Amino acid sequence: MEIKPTIKRFLIRFFIAGLLYASFMAWFSYSEGDPFHIWRFLFNAIFFGGFMGAVGVWEQKALLKYNKK
């Protein structure tokens, strides 16, 4: 089963950007003395990862539209 390039780009950016952002935020909170909260980590990963994934899909569609002209 082949995955569409837009969905593949969304998933890759979702996981990479979301996990990196959540890791940095968890490290920053932990360095300030706050304990690690798994729910905060998951929220940051899902919210930011979803946002960056959506931006990646929009960017890919815009590039494809621009290259067709």
BAMAR-365456 format. One record per residue (C-alpha): residue in three letters; x, z, y. Coordinates in steps of 0.25 Angstrom, whole numbers, plus 5000, padded with zeros to 4 digits. Layout:
ALAXZY/...
! end
This chain:
MET500050005000/GLU500649965013/ILE500450045026/LYS500149975039/PRO501349985049/THR500550055059/ILE500150165049/LYS501550175044/ARG502150185058/PHE501050295062/LEU501450375049/ILE502950365052/ARG502850405066/PHE501750515063/PHE502650585053/ILE504050565060/ALA503550605074/GLY502550705070/LEU503550785061/LEU504750775071/TYR503850825083/ALA503250935075/SER504650975070/PHE505150985084/MET503951055089/ALA504151155077/TRP505651175080/PHE505351195095/SER504251305092/TYR505151365082/SER506351375091/GLU505451445102/GLY505151555091/ASP503751505086/PRO503551505071/PHE503351375064/HIS501851335063/ILE501551225053/TRP500251195060/ARG500851165073/PHE501951085066/LEU500850995059/PHE500050985072/ASN501250935079/ALA501650835068/ILE500250775067/PHE499850775081/PHE501250715086/GLY501450625074/GLY500050565075/PHE500250535090/MET501550475087/GLY501050395076/ALA499950345084/VAL500950305095/GLY501750235085/VAL500550155080/TRP500150115094/GLU501550075097/GLN501649985085/LYS500349915088/ALA500749895102/LEU502049835097/LEU501349745088/LYS500449695099/TYR501549675108/ASN502349595098/LYS501149505095/LYS501149455109/
! end
